[in-house]
Amino acid sequence: MSQRLLPLLAALLLLAAPHARAETPQQSYEAALAALAKGADNDAIDRLELLADQGVVNADASGARAAAYLSRADGPSAQPGDLGRAAAALSEALLLKPDDAQAERALEAVQAEIARRHSKERESVVVRPRLGRAIVALLDEQVWAILAALSALAVSIGVVTRRLAKSSLARLTGLVAIGVGSLLTLGFGCGAYAAEEFRVSSQPAVIVVPEARLTNETGRPLPSKRGADTTTVPEGATVYVRERREGRCLVEWGSTDGWLSLSEVRILASR
Amino acid sequence: MRRAPAAWLAGAMGGCALGFAATAQADVSLSTNVSARKVEVGSQFTLQLRVSASNNEQIGAPERKLPGGITASGPSIGRQSQINIVNGQMTQSLGISATWGLVASRPGTYKLGPAGVQTSDGLKSDRAVTIEVVPEGSLPPPPLAGQPLDPFNMMRGMGLPGFPGFPGFSEPDAQPSQPQLPELPDEFKIARPLDPLAFLRVRALPRKVVVGEQVTLSVYAYAGRGSFEPGMMTEPSRDDFLAFNLMEDQHQLSGYQFELEGQRWITAKISEFALFPLKAGKLKAGEMSLSFVGRGYSKDPKGLRRTSQPIEIEVVEPPLAGRPPGYRVGDVGRYSLSAQVEPREVPAGGSVSVVVKLEGSGNLPPSLLVPERSGVHFLEPQLVEQIAPRRGEVQGFRTFTYVVELAQPGEQDLGEVTLPYWDAKGRVYGVARAALGSVKVTGTAKPAASLASASITQGPRLKGLLTPAPKLSGTRAEPVHYWPSRPGYWLLLFGLPLTAVLGFALSDLAKALRQRLSARRGSLATAQDQALAQLATAARANETMASANAAERALVIAIERATGLKARGILKQDLARVLAEAGIARELADAAAALLGRCDQLRFAGEAVDLVALATEVRETCQKFGARSPRPTPSEAT
């Protein structure tokens, strides 16, 4: 009799133990929104951060996380880096859902607020990226690829027309298609290749501390260039992480490369 | 670091601090230790003075006062400097330890010291320490194997002069008695010695943990050449770990002796730490060194130095599945929370005291998750803690005293304080909770002036910038398959135009080859006709040599057109067979071979041959060859 009761007792004890219960992402999200609604910003942030840690890549979750950080940044329990984390969440939401106008407006407002708070240092959150990255960023990687494919198709049609057409006008058209198409194939192909290379070799990230000082590989601060501080990255600035090693990361900020602690940046999730 | 006697080892290991007195002074602090409060006449014991001072303090030579009946040797002096960086402020301090070896010559009670050092303010002294000296043989016998050893001379009783012998163990050249060795505990057992003389061994349990889970790191010394005195020793390396010394309160070390591969060994655990990893990864710990000083080890007074190999500990983060919100990586253990709130009734704008006690084992976290309520504000807590290792496990309590400001009148439910943690033993997450109950807030709410001023400094309100979606649109975004990441895309991109160009190029090439082939065939027919015409002319003119040449040329061309074979390259005797193998009728092949033979004869004995008949025969043969479908010659095929 007692042997039968033992497993039952053990099961009851296990149920009574203060063990955590797993939630679905939807439940966690709704619980976070409920916490946010009643002003429990920290609870909401904890839940939404856990959701992100568990691999939930979703524009709505990123947007809610941004809302939670903004709520805390506005309240008495504001913590340094809240605006940067909000900017990171908004950037992530825009990466996942590029046509989210609300997130875009909010990101601009947050960046403006960060710049306003750092006005003494005359820092700008947005810096001019490298020429190559700026050109590639003009179009989406997929658009580069489609344009290059269409150009290649034009070259092929030009070759066929040039060869098979009887009339001289058609043959001339084919010749022009070959010339222009080849140039465009080369240009758009390079764009597609560079876009892929940037995507694969670097990850966008946002600074989530009031300011981050770039260092060299050995940890020494980078020397500033004359006339401008190019080595202190302000909160909310977008950088590109190119390498990660032992808790540090090599980032590209504008035209400057330097090392930061991984705790100073938030790497944005992407699809 | 200089070699120090056994007392240094004991001090470093946190051995028994029998006499301790610290002098709280501005820049210099002193403490005095004696290895034993009760000693026998003639036995050796030590007095140690430790001095720490700020870097700019000048410290002179240590001094000590001793009563009559006590003789001293030394001191042995060790120095160390330490740099601390706190909030960007760097402070450097200097430490000195002076150890004297003492021997009492008669029984009685003696006051040792005070010991002190010369500083810039004069002589700084610690308090004196009192010891009792008893006649020789009055104290209990020395510890046996497996029994506690005097940490100030851990090899006491192992054959050193002046000490009773360790049963079963003596100097290498001494005759061992018949030992009855106690069983060696498992933690000391080894499969084979790492060194024939002496070595250190490190053990970490467990080897795979989560961040914040306790790892017990133990270091054992093994000596295979008889008794020794511990010399210079360092602490085990433990970067990336929070460490608690598990031997701090251990007054005596346990030594054992055992036999392995025909050799007698002494072993003792010399260091043990509870380590809590601070980050994930493959972390190393346990590299330490110890000098074995003794006759059997080295003639160098510093002894035989041995260093242990660091051990690798795999540290991972606890699983994401089931992780409670608010869990901080590193909170590992088993905890419980209890709380007290006083008073339970306050006026609006007043505050209550919330005392939360966190108890348990493991890495006790320095902060808790406090409830968030409108009108309830928890200030930063005051911490009181008592955390120490007990039975090899770090445990204790930490008390958090919060001042909670209550702004809104009415019955305020404070909610509960929580602490999510990972239970490493149960391999499950848990949440410790303490309900705070409710507090009655009387009066009326005060205007929130601070908030208004805060909003002015903060500029525009950010809170309303975003309205989160009420539900998740999908728990996981569909991954985008970018075209450039597919190898087929690049193949298509450059392959499509190249295929068109190459296709036409190949087509042109084939056409050109065809034209060339037909031209080649046409040229052979013409050459054959010309040869036959020359043959006819030469035969009519009865020109023997010219007829032979023309006939031979016409036949060779005819054979080449029909078979692709170049007849001039084939031996005459083989020609018929080769032609037959190439598909020519045997009669025709024989006829062609015979005609070519007659052409040769014609060149040498020509007058007797009817040239016109020969020309006719050659023409007919050529026509027979021509009746076959022409085959491309090897040169034409290429």
Interface residues (C-beta under 8 A of the other chain):
Chain A: A17 P18 H19 A20 R21 A22 P25 Q26 S28 Y29 E30 A31 L33 A35 L36 K38 G39 A40 D41 N42 D43 D46 R47 L50 D53 Q54 G55 V56 V57 N58 A59 D60 A61 G63 A64 A66 A67 L70 S71 A73 D74 P76 S77 L83 A86 L90 L96 Q102 A103 R105 A106 A109 V110 E113 R116 R117 E141 Q142 W144 A145 I146 A148 A149 A152 L153 V155 S156 V159 V160 R163 G181 S182 T185 G189 A192 Y193 A195 E196 R199 V200 G247 R271
Chain B: K279 L320 A321 G322 R323 P324 P325 G326 Y327 L369 P371 E372 R373 S374 H377 P420 D423 V428 Y429 G430 V431 A432 R433 S450 L451 A454 S455 Q458 G459 P460 R461 L462 K463 L465 L466 T467 P468 A469 P470 K471 L472 S473 G474 T475 R476 A477 E478 P479 V480 Y482 W483 P484 S485 Y489 L492 L493 F494 L496 P497 T499 A500 V501 F504
